[in-house]
């Protein structure tokens, strides 16, 4: 499985869906539209070698359709790598719904979307993501059984964001161990960019350990709410990357680690929950290596949520999810070790580990 460079929203004029699918080695893309409910959605199935493609549904107000397609493709590819390196028997997929998650959600829209998920007959299993919740998954479940992240009263694991945050916290501590010689975050200046469900739980972990927490978000009401609950310093959006910090934790959308922002960053570590943090893997992974910023690969440390929803497909056990999520600490240290030995950026080391597992199972399947 070749490592495909990430494609940013500013793609070339030669962009086509098939060219982008080919560059990232996707299996299938489904465009879903329903005039009555207003549904406009894209389901991207990247790879199903290890099992059915599991990945959340993101509800976001994209500026154009091209941007939505690009995000779906990049996110689904990341899910393949996340499942592979975490040892799950799942493939990678992702879906996006185009719209404003604060104003456009309806039962009819999610149930119509559920019918599209059902039409894939289990090749894609959905869950929550940015802009969606366990309550939305309940609506989807009225039309398909291929959905996880359900409320506990329906037999699900509930909100997966606490486990996503736990994994990020474990990865951040592993990075601190590598960078500073011990994994204590007490007194460390941590910038949490984006305080949605995951960001909020991450702030709670950091607060308990005594970190100096800075927060930034595009929604003022979220900043006000988090400031009432925790001792945090609110940073203006335009000052995010130039702020005096030890650790940058991107927990909103991807591509914030780019050429412009890397020049501004003063941190020693990047460890956050956002997917596809590197705007371009080849360029920006190398830039971080040369600048001496230790990057904890996003798809490695934000896997706690996937572990949680994946366990719903088996026999759900919350303690087992916690134990498996805590393994992210040692897995992250292993990636740092491989990166150092091979003198390659950390994301390349992580990709190599994920691809090796996919390749071995593909070979095994070919012999059957």
CORZI-V738611 format. One record per residue. RES is the residue in one letter. SS is DSSP state (H for helix, E for strand, C for the rest). PSI is psi in whole degrees, 0 to 359 (* if undefined). Layout:
BEGIN
res={RES;RES}
ss={SS;SS}
psi={PSI;PSI}
END
This chain:
BEGIN
res={X;X;X;X;X;X;X;X;X;X;X;X;X;X;X;X;X;X;X;X;X;X;X;X;X;X;X;X;X;X;X;X;X;X;X;X;X;X;X;X;X;X;X;X;X;X;X;X;X;X;X;X;X;X;X;X;X;X;X;X;X;X;X;X;X;X;X;X;X;X;X;X;X;X;X;X;X;X;X;X;X;X;X;X;X;X;X;X;X;X;X;X;X;X;X;X;X;X;X;X;X;X;X;X;X;X;X;X;X;X;X;X;X;X;X;X;X;X;X;X;X;X;X;X;X;X;X;X;X;X;X;X;X;X;X;X;X;X;X;X;X;X;X;X;X;X;X;X;X;X;X;X;X;X;X;X;X;X;X;X;X;X;X;X;X;X;X;X;X;X;X;X;X;X;X;X;X;X;X;X;X;X;X;X;X;X;X;X;X;X;X;X;X;X;X;X;X;X;X;X;X;X;X;X;X;X;X;X;X;X;X;X;X;X;X;X;X;X;X;X;X;X;X;X;X;X;X;X;X;X;X;X;X;X;X;X;X;X;X;X;X;X;X;X;X;X;X;X;X;X;X;X;X;X;X;X;X;X;X;X;X;X;X;X;X;X;X;X;X;X;X;X;X;X;X;X;X;X;X;X;X;X;X;X;X;X;X;X;X;X;X;X;X;X;X;X;X;X;X;X;X;X;X;X;X;X;X;X;X;X;X;X;X;X;X;X;X;X;X;X;X;X;X;X;X;X;X;X;X;X;X;X;X;X;X;X;X;X;X;X;X;X;X;X;X;X;X;X;X;X;X;X;X;X;X;X;X;X;X;X;X;X;X;X;X;X;X;X}
ss={C;C;C;C;C;C;C;C;C;C;C;C;C;C;C;C;H;H;H;H;H;H;H;H;C;C;C;E;E;E;E;E;E;E;C;C;C;C;E;E;E;E;E;E;E;E;E;C;C;C;C;C;E;E;E;E;E;E;E;E;C;C;C;C;H;H;H;H;H;H;H;H;H;H;H;H;H;H;H;H;H;H;H;H;H;H;C;C;C;C;E;E;E;E;E;E;E;E;C;C;C;C;C;C;C;C;H;H;H;H;H;H;H;H;H;H;H;H;H;C;C;C;C;E;E;E;E;E;C;C;C;C;C;H;H;H;H;H;H;H;H;C;C;C;C;C;E;C;C;C;C;H;H;H;C;C;C;C;C;C;H;H;H;H;H;H;H;H;H;H;H;H;H;H;H;H;H;H;H;H;C;C;C;C;C;C;C;C;E;E;E;E;E;C;C;C;H;H;H;H;H;H;H;H;H;H;H;H;H;C;C;E;E;E;E;E;C;C;C;H;H;H;H;H;H;H;H;H;H;C;C;E;E;E;C;C;H;H;H;C;C;C;C;C;C;C;E;E;E;E;C;C;C;C;C;C;E;C;H;H;H;H;H;H;C;C;C;C;E;E;C;C;C;C;C;C;C;E;C;C;H;H;H;H;H;H;H;H;H;H;H;C;C;E;E;C;C;H;H;H;H;C;C;H;H;H;H;H;H;H;H;C;C;C;C;C;C;H;H;H;H;H;H;H;H;H;C;H;H;H;H;H;H;H;H;H;H;H;H;H;H;H;C;C;C;H;H;H;H;H;H;H;H;H;H;H;H;H;H;H;H;H;H;H;H;H;H;C}
psi={113;147;117;132;142;148;121;165;336;62;168;168;343;8;131;158;317;325;321;322;318;317;331;4;48;154;320;143;131;127;127;129;136;113;319;316;346;12;128;113;155;126;123;122;114;305;134;25;317;349;186;149;113;132;151;171;119;133;108;146;76;149;336;168;325;318;322;317;313;317;316;318;316;317;319;322;317;325;325;311;322;312;320;311;338;348;15;153;59;153;191;130;167;155;152;143;128;120;179;114;344;343;340;358;133;158;318;319;312;326;325;322;320;325;323;319;317;326;343;359;35;356;329;131;128;169;184;161;197;127;357;164;175;331;323;323;328;318;314;321;345;342;349;149;356;63;139;182;29;158;155;327;351;11;5;183;0;201;120;352;327;325;327;314;320;317;318;318;316;316;322;319;323;319;320;321;315;317;323;350;351;161;14;136;5;126;353;139;110;125;114;110;109;111;56;208;310;313;320;316;324;318;320;317;315;321;318;327;349;25;157;112;128;143;149;146;156;347;115;326;326;319;318;319;315;329;334;332;329;159;100;159;122;128;136;146;318;346;6;308;337;358;154;104;156;324;130;122;88;120;22;239;173;185;20;345;91;180;316;313;325;323;330;333;135;4;166;339;142;119;105;180;341;146;150;52;326;120;322;115;312;314;309;334;318;322;319;319;314;330;350;22;124;120;120;107;129;316;347;310;345;21;355;321;320;319;316;309;329;324;336;336;349;228;110;130;114;322;324;320;316;315;315;323;322;340;346;330;304;325;320;318;323;322;318;320;314;319;316;317;321;355;47;157;152;326;329;320;318;316;318;318;318;316;326;319;317;317;317;320;325;319;321;317;327;336;349;*}
END
